[in-house]
Amino acid sequence: MFKPNLLSKAARRMWLVVMICSVSFAQAKDRGDRELPVRRPFSNFAIGVNAGTVGFGASVATPLCNYVSLRGGFSVAPFSYSYTYDDFDFSDILSKIPGAPASLVDQLNSVELGLKAELQMTSGHLLFDIVPFRRGNSSFFISAGLYFGTGKLITVSGRFDDATMRELENYGVDITKLSVEIGDVEAMMNPDGSVSADLKVRSVKPYVGLGFGRAIPRRRVGFRFELGALFHGTPKIVSDNISDTNSEELSDVNKFLKDFKVYPQLNFQVTVRLLKDKTRR
């Protein structure tokens, strides 16, 4: 859960950014360095498109001073994986039919459920890019800020098709007694033949990273590379289809997931400067 004290931390970070910018202007003035430009706040803008482990997205960046740029944008991850589950247990229904024909056994054993696992990484971000070297004229940067969006990391869902539902009902199968193994946890089917489970994380995720490339490129087009980490908290499997009889099994899986509190960020970005660079020398 997102804690309120993160807001106070964000306020302190904003104050730190203001102080860094103040020092930036003071150093540029005191040293009288005429070779390096002094960037004024919001003096230019750049748009970028990116691809990485958080998906595909776009962003807008603007300088706050020589040392700091502000970057905001969004990303989506249209990644999914479809597979079939066929390890159902029909022993109960077969035990009620003495001498069940082989054709019936074969038909029940061939029942399949289509499942889809989807990465739910749609998110926005607000980041500060800090350039600590060469008085803000280096291509190396450190990034810090927040990603925010959905509280789900992965969703697994599926449903029997109508033909399979009719077939099971004709055989007298109680759909709610069937179970599907999702993430080493047994999830019971809904009466309509559906099942779902989510891997939940924190909806607001602090982020730190580092990389190479300028937020506002010197030329019209620039390139950036970034490596970082999103702190999304302890992942937890959540599902209305998991019964109390499987609660201990679910608890064991969630205990295993507690060690995966960080989501890696690997990002490549192409940036385009919108305006002629307005700097004061």
N, C-alpha and C positions, 0 to 999 in steps of 0.2 A: 504494500500500500504506500502511496506517495505521502510523505510526511510533511507537515506544515513548516518544520524548521528548514526545509530545503529552500523555502521562499526567502528566509532571512539570509541564507547562504548566497542565494542568487543576488540579493541586494548588495551584499559585501563584495561580490565579484564585480558588479556594475561599478561600485565605488573604486575598486582596484583599477578597472579599465580607465576611468576618468583620471586617476592619478598617473597612470602610465602615459596617457596622452599629454597631460600637463608637463610631465618630465620630458617627453619627446620634443614639444615645442620649445621648452626652455633650453635643452641641449643644442638644438639646431640654431637658436638665436645666439647663445653664449659662445659657441665655438666658431660661429661665423663661417660654417662650411658651405661654400657656394656651389660645390660640385653635386651635392645631394639635394633633391627637391624636398620641400616640406608639404606634405599632403594635408589639406584642410578637410574637416568632416563633411561627408556626403558630396565631395567635389567630383566624384565620378561613380559610375556603376558598371558592373559586369554581370552578364548572365552566363550560366553554365549548365551543361547536361552531364550526368554522371551515371556510371554503372559500377556495381560492386556487390558485396555480400548483403547489403540492405536493399538491393534491388536497383531499379532504374529511377532516375529523378531529375529534377531541375532546381536551380537555386539562383539567388540574386545576392551580390556582394557589393559593399561600399566601404571606403576607408573611413576610419574615425580619426586616425592620425598616422604618422609614419610607422608606428609600431603595431597598430591594431586595426583589423578590419572586421566588419560585422557581416555575417552570412546567414541567410534564411532560405528555406526551401522545403521540398517534400520529396518523398520517394515511395515507390510501390514495388512489390516483389511478386510478380505473376508466375510464381513457381508452384507446380503441383505434380503429384505422382499418383497414378491410378494403379490399383492392383486388385486381385480377387482373393476372397477368403472362402475356403471350402472345408474347413476342419470342424464341421458341425457334428454334434452328438445326437443321433436319432435312436439310440438304444431303447429309450422308453417307449417310443411309438412302435418299434419293431417287436418289443417284448410282449405287446398286447395283441400281436398277430402271430399266433403259433404257425410255424411252417410258412412264413412269409415267402412269397415267390421271389426268385432271384432278380426278376425285373424290377420289383418294388425296391429291393435293397439297392440295386444299381441306380435307380432314379433318385432315391434319397441321398445316396452318397455322391451324386453328381451335382447337388444343389450348390450354387455359388452366389456369393454376395459381392457386388462391386463396391470397392471402397476408394476414396480419394483423400490423400493427405495434401493439405495446402499450407504454404508458408504465409502467415498473416502479418506481413511487415509493413503495411501502409502506415506511414508516419510523416510528421513534419519535424523540422529542426531549426534551432536558433543557436548559432555558434559564434564565438569570438576567435579569430585567427591572430595569434601574436607572433611577431617576427622579432626575435631577441638579438639578432646579430647584424652587424654593419649598419647600425642605427636605422633599422627597418628596411634596409635595401637588399636584404638577402632573400633567396628563394626558399630557404628553410623556414618552416612555421610550426608552431604549437597551437593546437585547437582545443577549445573547451566550451561546453555548453550543455544543451538539453535536446534530446529527441522525445517526441510525445506523439501519442496515437493510440492504436488498439492495444488492449491488454492481453491479446492472444499472440502466441508465437506460431503454433501449429494447430490446425483443426483437421481431424479425421472424421469423415462421415460417409454414410452409404445407406442404400435402401433396396430391398428386394423389388424386382420388376413385377408388373401385374400378373404375368403368366406364372411366375414362381409362387407368388402369393396364393393364386387360385389352386395351384398344384398342392401346396402345403395344407391349405384348408380342406381340400378334398381328402387328404390322408389323415385328417384329424389332428394335425400338428398344432400344439399351442405355441404360437410365435414367441410369446413372452418368456418361454422356458429355454429358448435358444440363446446362446451367448457367443460373443466375438472377442477374440483376444486382441487388445489394442495396447501396445506398449507394455506387454507382460501382465496386463490387467484384464480380467474378464468383464466385458460390458454386456448387459442383457438387452435383448431386442425390444423395441417398442411394439405395441399391438399393430401399428400400421406397417411394420417391417423395416423400420428405420433405426439407425443407431448413430451416435456421435460422441466425440470426446475432444476436449481442448487442452492444449498445453498453455497454461496461463503464466504471464509475467507481469511486471509492473508497467503501467501505462506511461509513466514519465521516467525517462532513463537518462541519468547523467552520462556525459561522454567526454573522453579525453583522447587526443590523438596527436600525431605529428606527420609531417609530410614535406614535399618539395613542390614548388610552384607558387606563383603570385596570385593573390585574390583579384587584383586588377592588373592584367598583363601589360607589359611594356609595349608590345605590339598589339595589333588588333585581336589576334587569337593566341591563346596560351594553353598550356597543359599542366595538370596537377596530379600528383600521386599522394595518397593519404592512407595511413595505417593507424588504427585506434581500437577502442573498446567501448561498448555500451554496457553499462551496469544495470541490467534489467531485473535484478533481484533473484530470488529462488524460484525456479520454474516449478509448476505444480499441475498435475493432471486433474482435470475437473470434468465430471460427466454426470448427468442425471440417470444414466443407464447403468451405473456401477452400484450394485446392491450392497447392503450392510454385510452380507456374507463375504464380500471381497474387500472389505474395508482394511483388513490387515495387510492384504496383498498390495493394495493401493498405497498404504502408508509406507511400505518397504520401498516401492518405486519412487515415491516422493522424497524419501530420505536419500536415495541414490542421486536424485536430481539436484539436491541442495548444493552440490559441489560445482554446478554449472551456472554460476551467477553472472557470467560475463559473455556477451556476444561479440565476436571479433568483427571489426570493420576493415575492409580492404576496398579502396575506392579509387577509381580513375575518372578524371573530369576534364572536359574541354570547356574553356572559358572564352567569352567574346567581350571585349571592352566596347561600351556603348558610345562614350564621348571622347573627345580629344582630351588628353590628360591635362587637367588644370592644376598646376602646382606653382608654388611661389619659391623662387630661388633666393 
